């Protein structure tokens, strides 16, 4: 298991990232979602609450350029499921699961982002909390080694995760041109502290020049009640 803080600090540009796991005391299902940006358009964003989830919006609407890949709802809640993604596939998962499809089936209708030459992966997670039990899945839709005509779809299932244990998936392995896509399985990382300590540590571990916004949530596995935090660099 790696230190989440060390993994976040190891690169200046992991892109967008999702962490899911269990708190140290075993009481909470935990998630974090962060966005970073290199361009002025990507950095011109904030997270805002939207029902039980969140959405992105332009910090300065007058400076908003192309909204297609930067304005979306990263987090939505469907019954006992909390959906967390790095794009508008959140809505795809929500709508198709509401019609009876599975998380994996719904993502078969999508692929990586059309932002050649990067072909940014679409990363997604879903947390299922019900009856005092917690399980989660993570997914990545990525190009086949930069081939814009071929999509690789990987889904990972984690049942009965251990206390203090989490998984971390992000869009890029680091900075570059084109940006190198994430490879391998979601990285195993530690989950430490209460929601405020966890949030503070994640935020402070992200590269100060490139970080934009962070969302965290702790869901009580027994009751389903949750507490969330949002930090925006633009205030």
C-alpha positions as CSV (number, residue, x, y, z in Angstrom):
1,X,0.0,0.0,0.0
2,X,1.3,3.4,-0.9
3,X,0.8,6.7,0.9
4,X,-1.9,8.7,-0.9
5,X,-0.2,11.9,-0.1
6,X,3.1,10.7,-1.5
7,X,1.4,9.4,-4.7
8,X,-0.3,12.8,-5.2
9,X,2.9,14.7,-4.6
10,X,4.9,12.4,-6.9
11,X,3.8,14.2,-10.1
12,X,3.0,17.8,-11.0
13,X,0.0,16.8,-13.2
14,X,-2.0,13.6,-12.5
15,X,-4.9,15.4,-14.2
16,X,-8.3,14.5,-12.7
17,X,-8.4,11.8,-10.0
18,X,-10.8,9.6,-8.1
19,X,-10.0,8.0,-4.7
20,X,-12.4,5.5,-3.1
21,X,-11.9,3.5,0.1
22,X,-12.7,3.0,3.7
23,X,-11.8,5.2,6.7
24,X,-9.3,4.1,9.2
25,X,-12.0,3.2,11.8
26,X,-14.0,1.2,9.2
27,X,-17.0,3.4,9.8
28,X,-17.1,5.4,6.5
29,X,-17.0,4.8,2.8
30,X,-14.7,7.5,1.5
31,X,-14.3,9.2,-1.8
32,X,-12.3,12.2,-3.2
33,X,-12.5,13.7,-6.6
34,X,-10.1,16.4,-7.8
35,X,-9.6,18.4,-11.0
36,X,-6.4,20.1,-12.2
37,X,-5.7,22.3,-15.2
38,X,-2.9,23.6,-17.3
39,X,-4.9,26.0,-19.6
40,X,-6.8,29.1,-18.5
41,X,-10.1,27.5,-19.6
42,X,-9.5,24.4,-17.4
43,X,-8.4,26.5,-14.4
44,X,-11.5,28.8,-14.7
45,X,-13.7,26.4,-12.7
46,X,-15.2,25.7,-9.3
47,X,-17.2,22.9,-7.7
48,X,-20.7,23.8,-6.4
49,X,-23.3,21.7,-4.7
50,X,-26.1,20.3,-6.9
51,X,-28.7,18.3,-5.0
52,X,-26.9,15.4,-3.4
53,X,-24.0,15.8,-5.8
54,X,-21.9,18.5,-7.3
55,X,-21.3,20.1,-10.6
56,X,-18.5,22.3,-12.1
57,X,-19.2,25.8,-13.3
58,X,-17.1,28.6,-14.6
59,X,-15.5,30.8,-12.0
60,X,-15.6,33.8,-14.4
61,X,-18.3,33.1,-17.0
62,X,-16.9,35.9,-19.3
63,X,-13.7,33.9,-19.7
64,X,-15.3,30.5,-20.4
65,X,-14.2,29.2,-23.8
66,X,-15.2,25.6,-24.7
67,X,-17.5,24.2,-22.0
68,X,-17.8,20.7,-23.6
69,X,-15.3,18.8,-21.6
70,X,-15.0,20.9,-18.5
71,X,-18.6,21.7,-17.4
72,X,-20.4,18.6,-16.0
73,X,-21.7,16.9,-12.9
74,X,-18.8,14.8,-11.3
75,X,-21.0,13.4,-8.6
76,X,-24.6,12.2,-8.6
77,X,-26.5,9.9,-6.2
78,X,-28.9,7.2,-7.4
79,X,-30.6,5.4,-4.4
80,X,-27.8,3.7,-2.5
81,X,-25.2,4.4,-5.2
82,X,-22.9,7.4,-5.4
83,X,-21.5,7.9,-8.9
84,X,-18.2,9.8,-9.3
85,X,-16.6,10.5,-12.7
86,X,-14.4,12.9,-14.5
87,X,-17.0,13.9,-17.2
88,X,-20.6,13.8,-18.5
89,X,-20.5,10.0,-18.3
90,X,-21.9,10.6,-14.8
91,X,-25.2,11.3,-16.4
92,X,-24.9,8.3,-18.7
93,X,-24.3,6.0,-15.7
94,X,-27.1,7.6,-13.7
95,X,-29.7,7.4,-16.5
96,X,-28.9,3.9,-17.7
97,X,-28.7,2.4,-14.2
98,X,-32.0,4.0,-13.5
99,X,-33.3,1.9,-16.4
100,X,-31.9,-1.3,-15.0
101,X,-28.5,-1.5,-16.6
102,X,-25.3,-2.1,-14.6
103,X,-22.4,0.3,-14.1
104,X,-20.3,-1.6,-16.5
105,X,-23.0,-1.9,-19.1
106,X,-23.7,1.8,-19.1
107,X,-20.1,2.6,-19.7
108,X,-19.9,0.4,-22.7
109,X,-21.8,3.2,-24.5
110,X,-19.0,5.7,-23.9
111,X,-15.3,6.0,-24.7
112,X,-12.3,8.3,-24.0
113,X,-12.6,12.0,-24.5
114,X,-12.3,13.3,-28.1
115,X,-9.3,15.6,-27.3
116,X,-6.6,14.3,-29.7
117,X,-3.7,13.8,-29.3
118,X,-4.3,13.2,-25.6
119,X,-7.4,11.1,-25.8
120,X,-8.0,11.7,-22.1
121,X,-9.3,8.6,-20.3
122,X,-12.8,8.7,-18.8
123,X,-12.4,7.5,-15.2
124,X,-15.4,6.5,-13.2
125,X,-16.3,5.1,-9.8
126,X,-19.5,3.9,-8.0
127,X,-20.0,3.3,-4.3
128,X,-22.7,1.0,-3.1
129,X,-23.7,1.4,0.6
130,X,-26.6,-0.7,1.8
131,X,-27.5,-2.7,4.9
132,X,-24.2,-2.0,6.6
133,X,-22.2,-3.2,3.7
134,X,-20.0,-1.4,1.2
135,X,-18.6,-2.3,-2.2
136,X,-17.3,-0.2,-5.1
137,X,-16.2,-0.3,-8.7
138,X,-13.8,1.7,-10.7
139,X,-13.6,2.0,-14.5
140,X,-11.3,3.5,-17.1
141,X,-12.1,4.0,-20.8
142,X,-8.8,4.8,-22.6
143,X,-7.4,4.7,-26.1
144,X,-5.3,1.8,-27.2
145,X,-1.9,3.3,-26.9
146,X,-3.0,6.6,-28.4
147,X,-5.1,5.1,-31.2
148,X,-8.1,7.3,-31.5
149,X,-10.2,4.5,-33.2
150,X,-9.8,1.9,-30.5
151,X,-11.1,2.0,-26.9
152,X,-10.0,-0.2,-24.0
153,X,-12.6,-0.6,-21.2
154,X,-11.4,-1.9,-17.8
155,X,-13.7,-2.3,-14.8
156,X,-12.5,-3.2,-11.3
157,X,-14.7,-4.5,-8.5
158,X,-13.8,-4.2,-4.8
159,X,-16.0,-6.1,-2.3
160,X,-15.7,-5.9,1.5
161,X,-12.7,-3.4,1.4
162,X,-10.5,-3.2,4.5
163,X,-10.5,-0.3,6.9
164,X,-7.9,2.3,5.9
165,X,-7.6,0.8,2.4
166,X,-8.3,2.7,-0.8
167,X,-7.8,2.8,-4.5
168,X,-6.7,5.8,-6.6
169,X,-7.2,6.2,-10.4
170,X,-6.3,9.3,-12.4
171,X,-6.2,10.4,-16.0
172,X,-2.5,10.9,-16.6
173,X,0.7,9.3,-15.4
174,X,2.3,12.7,-15.4
175,X,2.9,15.8,-17.5
176,X,3.9,15.6,-21.1
177,X,2.8,16.3,-24.7
178,X,0.8,14.4,-25.5
179,X,-0.2,13.6,-21.9
180,X,0.5,9.9,-21.0
181,X,-2.7,8.0,-20.1
182,X,-3.0,6.2,-16.8
183,X,-1.8,2.6,-17.0
184,X,-2.5,-0.6,-14.9
185,X,-4.9,-1.2,-12.0
186,X,-6.1,1.6,-9.7
187,X,-3.3,2.2,-7.2
188,X,-3.7,0.9,-3.7
189,X,-3.4,3.8,-1.2
190,X,-4.0,4.5,2.5
191,X,-7.0,6.4,3.8
192,X,-6.1,8.4,6.9
193,X,-7.9,10.8,9.3
194,X,-11.4,12.2,9.6
195,X,-12.9,14.0,6.7
196,X,-11.3,17.3,7.5
197,X,-7.8,15.8,7.9
198,X,-8.2,13.7,4.8
199,X,-9.4,16.7,2.8
200,X,-6.6,18.9,4.0
201,X,-3.9,16.3,3.2
202,X,-5.2,15.6,-0.3
203,X,-5.5,19.3,-1.2
204,X,-2.0,20.2,0.2
205,X,-0.5,17.2,-1.7
206,X,-1.7,18.4,-5.1
207,X,0.6,20.6,-7.2
208,X,-0.1,24.2,-6.2
209,X,0.2,25.6,-9.7
210,X,-2.2,23.1,-11.3
211,X,-4.8,22.2,-8.7
212,X,-8.3,23.6,-9.3
213,X,-10.9,22.0,-7.1
214,X,-11.4,19.1,-4.6
215,X,-14.5,17.3,-3.4
216,X,-14.6,14.7,-0.6
217,X,-17.3,12.7,1.0
218,X,-17.6,10.3,4.0
219,X,-20.6,8.1,3.9
220,X,-21.6,6.2,7.1
221,X,-21.8,2.6,6.1
222,X,-24.4,1.8,8.7
223,X,-26.8,4.7,8.1
224,X,-26.0,6.0,4.6
225,X,-25.7,9.5,6.0
226,X,-22.9,11.5,4.5
227,X,-20.7,14.6,5.1
228,X,-19.0,16.4,2.2
229,X,-16.3,19.0,1.7
230,X,-15.5,21.3,-1.2
231,X,-12.3,23.3,-1.7
232,X,-11.9,25.6,-4.7
233,X,-8.7,27.4,-5.6
234,X,-10.8,30.2,-7.1
235,X,-12.7,31.9,-4.4
